[in-house]
Amino acid sequence: MKKVTTIICLLLIIAPLGLLAESLGDWKAGYGDWKIVDGRLTQTSLKAGMAMANLPVPQSGVMQYEFEARYIDGLQDQYGGFGIHIFVDQPLGKKSWGSGHSYLLWLTYDPKAYGGSGLYAQAYKSTGHSVMGLMHKGNDYQIPAAILKGIDVNNLGKYFLPVKIVVDANTGSVKVYDPLRANYYYRFTLGGPLGKGGFIGLRTNSLAGSFSNIKVTKLE
């Protein structure tokens, strides 16, 4: 997990919000207040600590995940996060800590627990609906405070974060693409072959947020 810092690229570059619209597919809410708002898959509850929405997507071989995330509200208490479950075998369909057998790529803001800038990239391995753990120390991969300069924390709702991730299930290799530099990516590993998955899951923790331009593509 030496290169898990590469997940940081999902956070470092936040672009001004533009016009977004697309068909979001057959999403199913597992927990939280999910709805479609202005063409975006949106979770509006500030209290739902394990909010998740799931989409059936066959996954094997080399998969590419793309979406745009937007913060709405909820960081006033200095706590929150969002992420994507990949290679989920079977989600529970209701409130759960993990999501079957899967991997969660996560961004958390928790200065009380971790100090520093408070913003950290994390990777979790889920082996059941109630069993999921970090694959490294929670504070190993900090987003430096200097990188966050220039982002108006009082107006986060005007930004969106473009995400592009390529995962090779045969090896566990993950590439996280830099949103501003074409064809530039950071690499890390999930430790070995991932097998197959039948679902993806987008989730938030104690904040409201939305997602759009969601695309999952099998490359090989």
Secondary structure as the mmCIF struct_conf table of DSSP 4:
data_model
#
loop_
_struct_conf.conf_type_id
_struct_conf.id
_struct_conf.beg_label_comp_id
_struct_conf.beg_label_asym_id
_struct_conf.beg_label_seq_id
_struct_conf.end_label_comp_id
_struct_conf.end_label_asym_id
_struct_conf.end_label_seq_id
HELX_RH_3T_P HELX_RH_3T_P1 LYS A 2 ILE A 8
HELX_RH_AL_P HELX_RH_AL_P1 CYS A 9 LEU A 12
STRN STRN1 ALA A 15 PRO A 16
HELX_LH_PP_P HELX_LH_PP_P1 LEU A 17 LEU A 17
BEND BEND1 ASP A 26 ASP A 26
STRN STRN2 LYS A 28 TYR A 31
BEND BEND2 GLY A 32 GLY A 32
STRN STRN3 TRP A 34 VAL A 37
TURN_TY1_P TURN_TY1_P1 ASP A 38 GLY A 39
STRN STRN4 ARG A 40 GLN A 43
BEND BEND3 LEU A 46 LYS A 47
TURN_TY1_P TURN_TY1_P2 GLY A 49 MET A 50
STRN STRN5 ALA A 51 GLN A 59
BEND BEND4 GLY A 61 GLY A 61
STRN STRN6 VAL A 62 ASP A 73
HELX_RH_3T_P HELX_RH_3T_P2 LEU A 75 ASP A 77
BEND BEND5 GLN A 78 GLN A 78
STRN STRN7 GLY A 80 VAL A 88
BEND BEND6 ASP A 89 ASP A 89
BEND BEND7 GLY A 93 LYS A 95
BEND BEND8 TRP A 97 GLY A 98
BEND BEND9 GLY A 100 GLY A 100
STRN STRN8 HIS A 101 TYR A 109
HELX_RH_AL_P HELX_RH_AL_P2 PRO A 111 TYR A 114
TURN_TY1_P TURN_TY1_P3 GLY A 116 SER A 117
BEND BEND10 GLY A 118 GLY A 118
STRN STRN9 LEU A 119 GLY A 128
TURN_TY1_P TURN_TY1_P4 HIS A 129 SER A 130
STRN STRN10 VAL A 131 LEU A 134
BEND BEND11 MET A 135 HIS A 136
TURN_TY1_P TURN_TY1_P5 GLY A 138 ASN A 139
BEND BEND12 ASP A 140 TYR A 141
STRN STRN11 GLN A 142 GLN A 142
HELX_RH_3T_P HELX_RH_3T_P3 ALA A 145 LEU A 148
TURN_TY1_P TURN_TY1_P6 LYS A 149 GLY A 150
HELX_RH_3T_P HELX_RH_3T_P4 VAL A 153 LYS A 158
STRN STRN12 TYR A 159 ASP A 168
TURN_TY1_P TURN_TY1_P7 ALA A 169 GLY A 172
STRN STRN13 SER A 173 TYR A 177
BEND BEND13 PRO A 179 ARG A 181
TURN_TY1_P TURN_TY1_P8 ALA A 182 ASN A 183
STRN STRN14 TYR A 185 THR A 189
BEND BEND14 GLY A 191 GLY A 192
STRN STRN15 GLY A 197 ASN A 205
BEND BEND15 SER A 206 LEU A 207
STRN STRN16 ALA A 208 LYS A 218
#
